[in-house]
Amino acid sequence: GMGVVYRARHKQLGRENALKVLRGDRDNLEDRMRFDREAKLAASLSNPHTVTVYDYGRGSEGEAYCVMEFLKGITLYDVVARSGYQPYGRVFYILRQICDSLGEAHHLGLVHRDMKPQNVMLSLDASVGDWAVVFDFGLAKPLYPDADSYQTAETIWAGTPMYMAPERYRDPNTTDPRSDIYSVGCIAYFLLSGRPPFIECDPESLFALVLTEEPISLEVHRDEAVPREIEELVNGCMAKNASDRFSTVNELASTLDMLIKQYPWSVEDARSWWRVHGEDEA
């Protein structure tokens, strides 16, 4: 919310980039420091499934900017908007790549805190098929604060409510990798059902659902029996208590590796989907 993102081109290299500039109405000391922190945290990551930061600095008029990889493709939200709920194998294949991105971030002591379908870009790679990239680390926070880095203490909710873990409603300043795992479970639910796990117009009602209720069964949305191991995967991510979830992203990734063997998704499967639904890919 504090930046504007432009599609830009490097004058000498001719390469397209995403150029994020701090909004003029947010150009105060606190937001500049937040913007600095986002750029530095994102630049510390190098996994191929995480957006790459190329440069950061100040423009001729002092405006803060960040130059990032320009991601071609569509978000996971658009994938579902175009073709509804997704095949099991495809969901596991995409989630496994998301785990690669988050695994590196968590290993470096960084929690994303805003994982949602709109923050994962999907494209077609000629060699491997579906290729997912996690972006927007604007709400990311280090588990172990660096005394030299700007720190924040939230007193309001920061994130996307329908994909936020229950503990973050109770304590907005919670920084726990298992909160990201909960959000990955919400993405899994969205891809498998075609709908977010909780939908409410009234914020208070939405908070109550997230804190106390279970989402509607996947079987209802898909109108078919869903294998128990798939229900267990989603439940293992979306448990209300963090201690009942997968303890680490690596543990979740190991479970996905086993499911991928049971429910394969090939390069040709991906190509077939993109031929039908990806004709206007950015």
Protein Blocks (a to p, Z undefined) as FASTA:
>chain_A
ZZccdddddfklopacddddddfklmcfklmmmmmmmmmmmmmpcbfkbccdfbdcddfk
opacddddddedddfklmmmmnopadfklmmmmmmmmmmmmmmmmmnopafklacfklcc
cdddfklopadddehjllgccfbdcfkbccdddfbdcdjfklccfklmmmmmbccfklmm
mmmmmmmmmmmnopafbdcfblklmmmmmmmpccddfklmnopacdfklmmmmmmmmgmb
lklmcfbfklmmmmmmmmmmmmgcdfklmmmmmmmmmmmgZZ
